[in-house]
Amino acid sequence: MSAPSIETIVNLSKRRGFVFPASEIYGGLSSAWDFGPLGVELANNIKNAWWRWLVHERDDIEGIDTCIIQNRLVWKYSGHEATFNDPLVDCRTCKGRFRYDKLHEYHCPRESSTCVGKGKECDLTEPRQFNLMFKTTVGAVSAEDDPSALVYLRPETAQGIFINFKNVLDTTRRKLPFGIAQIGKSFRNEVTPGNFIFRTREFEQMEMEYFCHPKDAAKIHQEWIDAFLQWFKDLGISEKNLKLHEQTPDELAHYAVRCVDILYRFFPERPDEKAQFDELMGIANRTDYDLRQHSKKAVDEHGNRINPDSTEDLSYFDPVTQERFYPYCIEPAAGVNRTVLAVMMDAYSEKMSERGEKRVILKLKASLAPIKVAVLPLAKNKPEIVSMAKAIKKDLMKDFRTVYDDTAGIGKLYARQDEIGTPFCVTVDHQSLEDNAVTVRDRDTWEQDRINVSQLGEYLRKRLKEK
Ligand code: ATP
């Protein structure tokens, strides 16, 4: 089957409770989305997989959870206050607003389709810089009355890691190389948000800063690019829908010397193959830029202190070589929301039932599936069957996320679970009362096994691990 469009996933998400439009009962809020009961489970499973893989299953990475609102000086010295901008242009004819760097030509992109001006009459303003950070104030004052009250919502989680570098180093007694990982919300007042949860103004990031000696940075950078490409494949995303992109010098952020993006085929319906792919994560070599910028002792090329406001020096002393230096930092930064979207698009499939009806099957890797097992009674008017099914559900839910459902006939119940990616359905029938066995149905093959209830937990544990 050809890949589904984002629109197909939007419909499934709304219908089944993965994602809802935010503030919907008040007409919504542009490009803002809430995770529903299934979406929050899927997102949590992705975040847990990332955290387990980096923080628990390796021995060189620590976790952290820092504030969304930090001292404004963090963003002054990180460079975001001055340079975290998108160049904006307006079309004087259709009043459309666009990102200048995303235009292929210096023409209104609506020209050929909807812009009423058409052709030469469609003229754009000069590009002007628009800072993407959201502003707010701390305390009962406005920024106009007291400019020192101005603060920003963080546009990346990374800075919370850099400013805590010394705290983590001192408390964990780490030696280079080591990393610090963080998952959390970031905010960008995007000029052109859209495409469902692909680009929103509030989103969640999974970021890790891996600190190393400058001479090792290029090699370690490449290792993380390879490792993350494999990680996405291990999440069940097919190789043909993933691609690497080496950022060109004019694409690089102000702090990076090299950045490689992992792209996913988010837009399979676009005729141009290149345009089908867009960024899922970026893996940057940020050099020693950030640690230096936040350090009280660091100086620029003229010998002037870079940061007279900082009270700490974030350099590192190597006890073996007796060398003091600012570590380089490799940053793999992924979006939770874009990973949710990529995983759902990749898992989406359709199959014809025996009755010739189209069935949707979300072939999620079992560890990501919002629900692992659904227990279904074949006859809900038979109290013995219902109570046996409920007892099985109660038992299984200690080990797996399990639900009980008796609100429709068995065919419909199976279809509902297939559509949300539940790997196994357990059906209790009349025979179960006699032989203490149940039917276990596989989401992907629709094959059924008869399993004794005493073996059920063991059987499911094994099968879930394989899926
Ligand atoms: P883009 O070029 O798409 O604007 P970016 O290069 O600015 O993204 P980074 O700063 O590298 O993004 O952020 C790391 C990751 O955070 C991205 O790869 C993406 O998955 C996620 N991300 C960034 N901006 C958004 C957004 N507005 N909405 C959803 N996810 C985002």
Boltz pocket constraint, residues with backbone or C-beta under 6 A from the ligand:
constraints:
  - pocket:
      binder: B
      contacts: [[A, 155], [A, 156], [A, 188], [A, 190], [A, 197], [A, 198], [A, 199], [A, 200], [A, 201], [A, 202], [A, 203], [A, 204], [A, 205], [A, 279], [A, 280], [A, 281], [A, 282], [A, 333], [A, 334], [A, 335], [A, 336], [A, 337], [A, 338]]
      max_distance: 6.0
